[in-house]
Amino acid sequence: MKKVAATIAAALYRLALVLFARDFGIGTSSRPLGPLTVRIDAPRELVFDVIADPYLGRTPRALASKLKVVERHEDSVLAEHYTPTGRIVTTTLETIHFERPDSVEFTLVRGPVPHVFERFELRDADGGTELGYSGELRIDLWALGRWWGRAVATRWVATVQGSLASITSEAERRAR
């Protein structure tokens, strides 16, 4: 019985991805992602490198299950991100633009909603770095879309919070 329920849930999730990922241009609403801020005891350039290196350099094996760079340029990439959502791994395709050492911007190309824009902003702060995150998610189809957008945004922000913790840990480790 559990297996049948899991199969039905997975099928409904895939159906929602197909329906809500489209940009219909009707009943559109938006919601903020963040803002979130962390203080990191490491120089801004180093924090920027921790964020950018897996994209602009060689992606570490430890990140292979989470990230695949499809195309690299001097200051931008096209990359797939893999995020576990229950029994399913959701794949997003995003462009990422790097402005050393101030910001990193992510724009969704393909994913569970038609539009997401995110920004990491790095600022010097008392010998360390303040890393700020903000973004916006837009979705169509009125109340039904807003319901899906809330579900996606909750998981999206939780994933970003995990990334911020990893960035903080790695940058502070390198700074020691």
C-alpha positions in Angstrom: 0.0 0.0 0.0 2.8 2.4 0.8 4.4 1.7 -2.5 1.2 2.5 -4.4 0.7 5.7 -2.4 4.3 6.7 -3.1 3.8 6.0 -6.8 0.6 8.1 -6.9 2.3 11.0 -5.0 5.3 10.9 -7.5 2.9 11.0 -10.5 1.0 13.9 -9.0 4.3 15.8 -8.3 5.4 15.2 -11.9 2.0 16.4 -13.2 2.4 19.6 -11.0 5.8 20.2 -12.4 4.5 20.0 -16.0 1.5 22.3 -15.2 3.1 24.9 -13.1 6.5 25.2 -14.8 4.8 26.8 -17.9 4.6 30.5 -18.3 0.9 31.0 -19.2 0.9 34.7 -18.5 -2.4 34.7 -16.7 -3.2 34.9 -13.0 0.4 35.8 -12.3 1.6 36.4 -8.8 5.0 36.9 -7.2 6.6 36.2 -3.9 9.9 37.2 -2.3 12.6 34.6 -1.6 14.4 35.7 1.5 16.0 38.1 2.4 18.6 36.1 4.3 21.9 37.4 5.7 24.8 35.6 7.2 28.0 36.9 8.7 31.2 35.0 7.7 34.5 35.3 9.4 36.5 35.4 6.1 37.5 38.0 3.5 35.0 38.9 0.8 37.2 37.7 -2.0 37.6 34.3 -0.4 33.8 34.0 0.2 33.2 34.9 -3.4 35.7 32.2 -4.5 33.9 29.6 -2.4 30.7 30.4 -4.2 32.2 30.7 -7.7 34.8 28.0 -7.8 32.5 25.0 -8.3 30.9 26.8 -11.3 33.8 28.6 -12.9 36.5 26.1 -12.1 36.4 22.3 -11.8 33.3 21.1 -10.0 34.4 18.9 -7.0 33.3 15.3 -7.0 31.5 15.9 -3.7 29.1 18.3 -5.6 28.5 16.0 -8.6 25.1 14.8 -7.2 24.0 18.5 -6.7 25.5 20.4 -9.6 26.4 19.9 -13.3 27.9 22.8 -15.3 26.5 22.6 -18.8 28.4 25.6 -20.3 31.1 27.8 -18.9 32.0 31.4 -19.9 34.4 33.9 -18.3 31.9 35.3 -15.9 28.8 33.2 -16.3 27.7 29.6 -16.6 24.6 27.5 -17.5 24.2 24.9 -14.8 21.8 22.2 -13.6 21.1 21.9 -9.9 19.7 18.7 -8.4 17.6 19.0 -5.3 16.0 16.0 -3.5 12.3 16.7 -2.9 11.1 13.6 -1.1 11.6 10.5 -3.3 12.1 12.7 -6.4 15.1 14.8 -7.4 14.1 18.1 -8.9 16.4 19.4 -11.6 16.6 23.2 -12.3 18.5 24.8 -15.1 19.9 28.2 -14.3 22.2 30.9 -15.7 24.6 32.2 -13.1 26.4 35.5 -13.6 29.4 36.5 -11.4 30.5 40.0 -10.6 33.7 39.7 -8.6 33.7 40.2 -5.7 30.3 41.8 -5.2 27.5 39.6 -6.4 26.3 36.3 -7.9 23.0 36.3 -9.8 20.9 33.2 -10.6 18.1 33.2 -13.3 15.9 30.2 -13.7 15.8 28.8 -17.2 13.8 25.6 -16.5 12.3 24.4 -13.2 9.2 23.9 -11.1 8.0 27.4 -11.7 8.3 29.8 -14.7 10.4 32.4 -13.1 13.0 32.7 -10.3 15.6 35.4 -9.9 18.1 35.3 -7.0 21.0 37.4 -5.9 23.9 36.8 -3.5 25.4 40.1 -2.4 28.8 40.3 -0.6 29.8 43.2 1.6 32.8 43.8 3.8 31.8 43.7 7.4 34.1 44.2 10.4 37.0 42.2 9.0 34.7 39.6 7.6 31.9 39.4 5.0 28.2 39.9 5.1 26.5 37.6 2.6 23.0 38.6 1.7 20.5 36.6 -0.3 17.3 37.8 -1.9 15.1 36.7 -4.8 11.7 36.6 -6.4 9.6 33.7 -7.6 6.7 34.3 -10.0 4.0 31.8 -11.0 0.8 31.8 -12.9 -2.7 30.3 -12.5 -4.2 32.4 -9.6 -4.8 30.7 -6.2 -3.7 27.3 -7.4 -0.4 28.7 -8.6 0.1 30.6 -5.4 -0.4 27.3 -3.5 2.3 25.6 -5.6 4.5 28.7 -5.4 4.4 28.6 -1.6 5.4 24.9 -1.6 8.2 25.5 -4.0 9.4 28.7 -2.2 9.5 26.8 1.2 11.8 24.1 -0.3 13.8 26.6 -2.3 14.6 28.8 0.7 15.5 25.8 2.8 17.9 24.7 0.1 19.5 28.2 0.0 19.8 28.1 3.8 21.7 24.9 3.5 24.0 26.5 0.8 24.6 29.5 3.0 25.6 27.2 5.9 28.0 25.3 3.6 29.5 28.5 2.2 30.0 29.9 5.7 31.7 26.7 6.9 34.0 26.3 3.9 35.0 30.0 3.8 35.8 30.1 7.5 37.7 26.8 7.2 39.8 28.2 4.3 40.3 31.5 6.2 41.9 29.7 9.2 
